[in-house]
Amino acid sequence: MKNIVITIARQYGSGGRTVGKMLAEELGIHYYDKELSKVASDISGINESYFVDADEKVRNNWKNKIALGPKVYDGKVKKPGDYNVASDEDIFSYQANALKMLAVMKEPCVIIGRCADFVLKDYDNVMSVFVHADQDFLMQEAGKVQPLTGKDLEKYIAQIDKARADYYEYHTGHVWTDALNYDLCLDSGKLGFEKCVEAIKGYARVRFGEDCFD
């Protein structure tokens, strides 16, 4: 099997994470979501809690930071012990370094979120996917895991997606939902999860060769 890295960004409720898990399980390859915090910690030597906390912050403080100006990731990583090493920007840099390490390993994998499409945009073995859906589908799927209904659930979905969009803009300077950021955009509401998996595999075979998963 070729060393193909598949990054998946997703709207809340679109099932992008589910699609990623299904894809990884079907292909028998590694899947990285919250597990990335440990990988970044192992590489940097920084306590894993810093990466977990930075991930938690995705829901609250990026809007205010954007107002002060985005800090677009430039590929630089501070060495442990440097001043302010635990800042949000430096934690993102260490996390990005972990993503790059995964991209050059011989084993293929699926990576969820973390602006991986932007961080790994110059790697020839990386394909990026954005999973989205219409509002009715988002509400239906989100309602399966959230104890909210109606306008409250709609507001919750909007808040999560706004936070993800702000996080993405702050670190990349780009608009999160812009199709130009991704190789493949899929409507999970129209396709369903299984066909999204098939579409990703199909695109990979066209781009990387029919034998890419052999």
N, C-alpha and C positions, 0 to 999 in steps of 0.2 A: 504494500500500500504506500502511495506517495505521501510525503510530508505536507499535507494540506491543512491549513489553519482556517477555520470557518468562524468568523465573528458575527454575532447576532445582537443587534439593537432592537428594541421593541417597545411599543406602546403598552401601558398597563392594561391588562385584560385581554391583550391580543393573543396570549399563549406563546409568545416567543421563547420563553424559558422552557415550556413544555416541548415545543418543536425542537429546541436544542438538545434536550435530554433524549427525546425519541431518536433523533439523528445519531447522537453519540452511541446510544445503546445498540441501534441497528448496525452501525458500522464497527462497533467494538473498539471505539477510540475514547480518549480522555475527554472529560467535560469539566470546564472551569467556570465557576460562578463565585460563590463565597469562598471556595477553596483557594482562590487567587490571593487572598490575604495571607495565608500561610506561606505560599510560594514567595511572595514579596518579602515577607518577614525573614524567611530562610536566606534569601539572597542578600538582603541589606543588613541583617543583624539587628534590625529594629523590632521592638516588641510588636507582636501581631495585633494587639489591641489598638495601636495607632491606625492601622489600616482598616480595622473594623469600624472604629470611630469615624474615620474619614468617609467611609461608605455610608454610615448612618446619616452623616451631615448632608447627604445628597438631597434630603427632603427639606432643608430649611435655610441655609445661609448663602446660597450662591447668587440669589437675586441681588442682595445688598453688595456682594463683591463685584458683580458685573457693573454696577453703577460706578464703581471706582476704576473700572477698566479691566477687560479680560487679561489673563496671564497665559497666553498661548504656549503650550508645551513646546520646548525647543530641542528636546532630546538630551539635555544636560542632566547629570545626576550628581548631587553632592556626595562627598564621602562621609561616612559615619563620623560624628564628632564635630562636623562643621556647624557653625552658628545657625540656630533656628532650623535644625534638620527636621524637626517634626511639624513644620508648617504644612498647610494643605497642599501647597504647590510642590514641596519636596516629597511629600508622601505620594502624590500623584506621579512624580518622576520615578520613584522607586518601584511603584506599581507598574509603570510603563516599561521599566527595565525588565521586570518579570515577564511581561507580555512578549518582549523582544526575545528573551531567552527561550520561551515556549515556541516562538516562530522559527527558531533555528535548530531546534531539537529534531531528531529523526522521526519522532512519533507525531502523527496527526492529532488534532484536537478541535474541540468546539469551545469558544469563549463567549460568555454572555456579558454585554455591556462594557463598562470601563473605558469608553471611547476607543475601544480596540481597533475599530475601523480606521481611525485617524492615526493612532500611534503606529500601526503596522501598514500604513498605506503604501509604503515603498517596497514592501516585500512581495516578490513575485508569486510566492506560494500561498498567499492570503486572499481569501474571498470574503467580502462583507455583505451582510444581509440585514434588511430592515423589515420587521414584521409589524403590520398595522391592521386595523379593521374599522368598520363603521361603529357608530356610537351604540347601537342596539347590541351588537356582539360584545363590545367591551363591557357594557353593563351586565350582560348575561354571564360572562365568564368571571368578572370581578365579584359579582354577587355570590358566586360559589365559595369564595374564601373570605369575604368581608361581611360583617353583620350590619350592613347598611342597605337602604333601599331608596328608590326615587331620586330626588334632588340631592340628598346627602351622599349617595353613592356617586352620582354624577360629579359632584363637587370634589369628592375624594380622588376620583380618577384624574380629573383636571389638575389637581394639586400635585399628584405624583408625576404626571407627565410634564408639568411646568418645571418642577424641580430637576427632572432629568434633562430637560431642554436647557435650563440655566447652567447646570453642571457641564454639559457638553459645550455650550457656547463659551463658558469661562475658560475652559482648558484647550479648546480648538479654534475659537474664533469663527466657527461655522454654525449654521442653523441645523439643529438636530434632525428635523424632519425633511430636509432637502434631499431629494432622490439622488442628486449629483454626488453625495457623499458615499453612496453604496453601489455595489455591483448588481444587487438584486433586491427589489422591493416586492413583498408578498402580502396580499390581503387574505389573512387567515379566516376571516368571516366568509369569504367566497370559496376559498379552497378547502378549508378544514385542515387540521394539523397533519394528517397523513400525507395529503397532497402537497403541503408545504415542504415536508421532508423530501418527497419525490422531486419537487421542483429544484430544491437545493442540490440534490444529487445529480439531477439532469444538467444543471448549469455547470457543475464541477466537471462532469464528463465531457461536456462540450469544450470547456476551457483548458482542462488539464489532461484530457485524453480518456478514452473509453475504459482504459485499464487503471484509472487513478485509484480506485478502491479495491483493486485485486491484491 
